Amino acid sequence: MTDQPLDRKLLVIRPWLSRSTIEPGIAYAHFEGIPMRAAEWPPYLYGAFDLLDQDELGAHRLRLHGFRLSCQIDNRHPDAYAWRWGYKPDDGGLFTPYDYRLYGPSISIVARKIAQLDAQSGRPASIGAFAIRLAQILRLDGVALLQTSPDGSFSQNYLVASRFAAADPLAAVRAIDDLTRELHETCSDRAHRRCA
């Protein structure tokens, strides 16, 4: 990614390893994508990003504040699964009528655009392709991948492992899919150690 300042809105991918075990012999990992603004350019640390303001609407009146993409990885499946996108409730609890008024129009726009792109180009073949499709729908300027957290906490000094401009979507898709494979391998190693 070039180091020219963009509008600096990136989909920040935060991967982590789960500390909890639901079933013996299974290890889990997750990642979530959050639209954030780089407070400095280029961003090298997680602390260089700020959450978008509540009134941040971006292009086409899409609300970017509160948007989340999430998926899960474990040692049983080579690919990420349970891809989900949506909006985090304003108070962090239940999704209330207030949240529906706040996010409902954006949810409708994103869902409609996903359906249109699926009809035109087919469903995304991987979580990487899906993440980039969402970043394009949200009109973000690129993607940044953080280093993997071993426990789900992200301090300000977590490194930005890589970043990609929106103009280079194939490289971003490959990087996210490579991250998924690495997390799967890590889960397999952790599950094997637990069973040993």
The 8 nearest C-alpha neighbors of each residue, nearest first, counted from 0:
[[1, 163, 164, 162, 2, 167, 141, 3],
 [0, 2, 3, 164, 163, 4, 41, 162],
 [1, 3, 41, 4, 0, 40, 5, 42],
 [4, 2, 1, 5, 40, 41, 0, 7],
 [5, 3, 40, 2, 7, 6, 41, 1],
 [4, 6, 7, 3, 140, 8, 2, 40],
 [5, 7, 8, 4, 140, 36, 139, 37],
 [8, 6, 5, 37, 36, 9, 140, 4],
 [9, 7, 36, 139, 140, 35, 6, 37],
 [10, 8, 141, 142, 139, 35, 34, 140],
 [9, 11, 34, 142, 33, 32, 143, 12],
 [10, 12, 143, 33, 32, 9, 142, 144],
 [11, 13, 32, 144, 31, 145, 143, 10],
 [12, 14, 30, 31, 145, 32, 11, 144],
 [15, 13, 30, 147, 29, 148, 12, 31],
 [14, 16, 148, 151, 147, 29, 28, 149],
 [17, 15, 28, 149, 150, 27, 151, 148],
 [16, 18, 28, 27, 19, 150, 15, 151],
 [19, 17, 150, 16, 20, 149, 27, 151],
 [20, 18, 17, 21, 27, 26, 16, 22],
 [21, 19, 22, 26, 18, 23, 25, 27],
 [20, 22, 19, 23, 25, 26, 27, 24],
 [21, 23, 20, 25, 24, 26, 19, 27],
 [24, 22, 25, 20, 21, 194, 193, 190],
 [23, 25, 190, 194, 22, 193, 26, 191],
 [26, 24, 190, 23, 22, 74, 27, 73],
 [27, 25, 186, 190, 73, 74, 189, 20],
 [28, 26, 73, 17, 72, 186, 16, 25],
 [27, 29, 16, 72, 17, 15, 71, 73],
 [30, 28, 71, 15, 14, 70, 72, 16],
 [29, 31, 14, 13, 69, 70, 15, 12],
 [30, 32, 69, 68, 13, 12, 33, 67],
 [31, 33, 12, 68, 11, 67, 10, 13],
 [32, 34, 11, 67, 10, 35, 66, 31],
 [35, 33, 10, 9, 11, 63, 8, 66],
 [36, 34, 50, 9, 8, 51, 49, 33],
 [35, 37, 8, 49, 7, 48, 38, 51],
 [38, 36, 48, 7, 39, 47, 42, 49],
 [37, 39, 47, 48, 36, 49, 40, 42],
 [40, 38, 37, 47, 42, 41, 48, 7],
 [41, 39, 42, 4, 37, 38, 2, 7],
 [40, 42, 2, 39, 43, 4, 37, 3],
 [43, 41, 40, 47, 44, 39, 37, 159],
 [44, 42, 159, 158, 41, 47, 45, 160],
 [45, 43, 158, 46, 159, 156, 47, 157],
 [46, 44, 155, 157, 47, 48, 156, 158],
 [45, 47, 155, 44, 48, 156, 154, 49],
 [46, 48, 45, 38, 42, 44, 37, 39],
 [49, 47, 37, 46, 36, 38, 45, 35],
 [50, 48, 36, 35, 51, 37, 38, 47],
 [51, 49, 35, 52, 36, 48, 64, 34],
 [50, 52, 64, 35, 49, 55, 36, 53],
 [51, 53, 55, 54, 64, 50, 63, 49],
 [52, 54, 64, 55, 51, 65, 62, 63],
 [53, 55, 52, 56, 64, 62, 51, 63],
 [56, 54, 52, 53, 62, 57, 63, 64],
 [57, 55, 62, 61, 60, 63, 54, 58],
 [58, 56, 61, 60, 55, 62, 59, 63],
 [57, 59, 60, 61, 138, 56, 137, 62],
 [58, 60, 61, 57, 56, 137, 138, 62],
 [61, 59, 56, 58, 57, 62, 105, 55],
 [62, 60, 56, 105, 59, 57, 58, 63],
 [61, 63, 56, 64, 105, 55, 60, 57],
 [64, 62, 66, 56, 55, 61, 65, 34],
 [63, 65, 51, 53, 66, 62, 55, 52],
 [64, 66, 87, 86, 63, 67, 88, 89],
 [67, 65, 86, 63, 64, 85, 33, 87],
 [68, 66, 33, 85, 84, 86, 32, 69],
 [67, 69, 84, 32, 31, 83, 85, 33],
 [70, 68, 31, 83, 30, 82, 84, 32],
 [69, 71, 82, 81, 29, 30, 80, 79],
 [70, 72, 29, 80, 79, 28, 81, 30],
 [73, 71, 79, 28, 27, 29, 183, 80],
 [72, 74, 27, 75, 26, 186, 183, 76],
 [73, 75, 187, 186, 183, 76, 26, 25],
 [76, 74, 73, 77, 25, 187, 183, 72],
 [75, 77, 78, 74, 73, 72, 79, 183],
 [76, 78, 183, 75, 180, 79, 74, 73],
 [79, 77, 76, 80, 179, 72, 180, 183],
 [78, 80, 72, 71, 70, 179, 126, 77],
 [79, 81, 82, 71, 70, 78, 72, 126],
 [80, 82, 70, 71, 83, 79, 69, 72],
 [83, 81, 70, 80, 69, 84, 126, 68],
 [84, 82, 69, 68, 81, 70, 85, 67],
 [83, 85, 68, 67, 69, 82, 86, 66],
 [84, 86, 67, 66, 68, 87, 83, 106],
 [87, 85, 66, 65, 67, 88, 102, 84],
 [86, 88, 65, 89, 66, 91, 67, 85],
 [89, 87, 91, 94, 90, 98, 92, 93],
 [88, 90, 91, 87, 98, 65, 92, 94],
 [89, 91, 92, 88, 93, 87, 94, 98],
 [92, 90, 88, 89, 87, 93, 94, 65],
 [93, 91, 90, 88, 94, 89, 87, 95],
 [92, 94, 95, 88, 91, 90, 89, 98],
 [93, 95, 88, 98, 92, 96, 99, 87],
 [94, 96, 98, 97, 93, 99, 88, 92],
 [97, 95, 99, 98, 100, 94, 101, 103],
 [96, 98, 100, 95, 99, 101, 94, 89],
 [99, 97, 101, 95, 96, 100, 102, 94],
 [98, 100, 103, 96, 102, 101, 97, 95],
 [99, 101, 97, 98, 103, 102, 96, 104],
 [100, 102, 98, 99, 103, 97, 104, 105],
 [101, 103, 99, 105, 104, 100, 98, 106],
 [102, 104, 99, 106, 105, 100, 101, 107],
 [105, 103, 107, 106, 102, 108, 100, 101],
 [106, 104, 108, 61, 107, 102, 103, 62],
 [107, 105, 103, 109, 104, 108, 110, 102],
 [106, 108, 104, 110, 105, 109, 111, 103],
 [107, 109, 105, 111, 106, 110, 112, 104],
 [110, 108, 112, 106, 111, 107, 113, 105],
 [111, 109, 113, 107, 112, 108, 106, 114],
 [110, 112, 114, 108, 109, 113, 107, 115],
 [111, 113, 115, 109, 114, 110, 108, 116],
 [114, 112, 110, 116, 115, 111, 117, 109],
 [113, 115, 117, 111, 112, 116, 118, 110],
 [116, 114, 112, 118, 113, 117, 119, 111],
 [115, 117, 119, 113, 118, 114, 120, 112],
 [116, 118, 121, 122, 114, 120, 115, 119],
 [119, 117, 115, 116, 121, 120, 114, 122],
 [120, 118, 116, 117, 121, 115, 114, 122],
 [121, 119, 117, 116, 118, 122, 123, 115],
 [122, 120, 117, 118, 119, 123, 116, 124],
 [121, 123, 117, 124, 120, 118, 116, 129],
 [122, 124, 129, 128, 125, 121, 126, 117],
 [123, 125, 122, 128, 126, 129, 127, 121],
 [126, 124, 127, 128, 123, 129, 176, 78],
 [125, 127, 129, 128, 130, 79, 176, 82],
 [128, 126, 172, 175, 130, 176, 125, 129],
 [127, 129, 131, 125, 172, 123, 126, 130],
 [128, 130, 126, 132, 123, 127, 131, 133],
 [131, 129, 127, 133, 132, 128, 126, 134],
 [130, 132, 134, 128, 133, 129, 135, 127],
 [131, 133, 129, 135, 130, 134, 128, 136],
 [132, 134, 136, 130, 131, 135, 137, 129],
 [135, 133, 131, 137, 139, 132, 136, 138],
 [134, 136, 138, 132, 133, 137, 139, 131],
 [137, 135, 133, 138, 134, 132, 109, 112],
 [136, 138, 134, 135, 139, 133, 61, 58],
 [139, 137, 135, 136, 134, 58, 140, 57],
 [138, 140, 134, 8, 137, 9, 141, 135],
 [141, 139, 165, 8, 9, 164, 7, 138],
 [140, 142, 164, 165, 9, 163, 139, 10],
 [141, 143, 10, 9, 163, 162, 11, 164],
 [142, 144, 162, 11, 161, 12, 10, 9],
 [145, 143, 12, 161, 160, 159, 11, 162],
 [146, 144, 159, 160, 13, 158, 12, 147],
 [145, 147, 160, 158, 159, 148, 157, 144],
 [148, 146, 14, 15, 145, 149, 13, 16],
 [147, 149, 15, 151, 150, 14, 152, 16],
 [150, 148, 16, 15, 151, 147, 17, 152],
 [151, 149, 148, 16, 152, 18, 17, 15],
 [152, 150, 15, 148, 149, 16, 153, 17],
 [151, 153, 150, 148, 154, 149, 15, 13],
 [154, 152, 157, 151, 148, 155, 45, 156],
 [155, 153, 156, 157, 152, 45, 46, 148],
 [154, 156, 46, 45, 157, 153, 44, 47],
 [155, 157, 44, 154, 45, 46, 158, 153],
 [158, 156, 45, 44, 155, 154, 146, 153],
 [159, 157, 44, 146, 160, 145, 43, 156],
 [158, 160, 145, 43, 44, 161, 144, 146],
 [159, 161, 145, 146, 144, 158, 162, 143],
 [162, 160, 144, 159, 143, 163, 145, 174],
 [161, 163, 143, 142, 144, 0, 164, 160],
 [162, 164, 0, 142, 141, 171, 167, 143],
 [165, 163, 141, 166, 0, 167, 140, 142],
 [164, 166, 141, 140, 167, 168, 163, 139],
 [165, 167, 164, 168, 141, 163, 140, 169],
 [168, 166, 165, 164, 169, 170, 163, 171],
 [167, 169, 171, 170, 165, 166, 172, 131],
 [170, 168, 172, 171, 167, 173, 128, 174],
 [169, 171, 173, 172, 168, 167, 174, 163],
 [172, 170, 174, 168, 169, 173, 163, 175],
 [171, 173, 127, 169, 175, 128, 170, 174],
 [174, 172, 176, 170, 171, 175, 177, 169],
 [173, 175, 177, 171, 172, 176, 178, 170],
 [176, 174, 127, 178, 172, 177, 173, 171],
 [175, 177, 179, 173, 127, 178, 174, 172],
 [178, 176, 174, 180, 179, 175, 173, 181],
 [177, 179, 175, 181, 176, 180, 174, 182],
 [178, 180, 176, 182, 177, 181, 183, 175],
 [181, 179, 183, 177, 182, 178, 184, 176],
 [182, 180, 178, 184, 183, 179, 185, 177],
 [181, 183, 185, 179, 180, 184, 186, 178],
 [184, 182, 180, 186, 181, 185, 74, 73],
 [185, 183, 187, 181, 186, 182, 180, 188],
 [184, 186, 182, 188, 187, 183, 181, 189],
 [187, 185, 26, 74, 183, 189, 184, 188],
 [186, 188, 74, 184, 190, 185, 189, 191],
 [189, 187, 185, 191, 186, 190, 192, 184],
 [190, 188, 186, 192, 191, 187, 185, 193],
 [189, 191, 24, 193, 187, 26, 25, 192],
 [192, 190, 188, 194, 189, 193, 187, 195],
 [191, 193, 195, 189, 194, 190, 188, 187],
 [194, 192, 190, 191, 195, 189, 24, 23],
 [193, 195, 191, 192, 24, 190, 23, 189],
 [194, 192, 193, 191, 190, 24, 189, 188]]
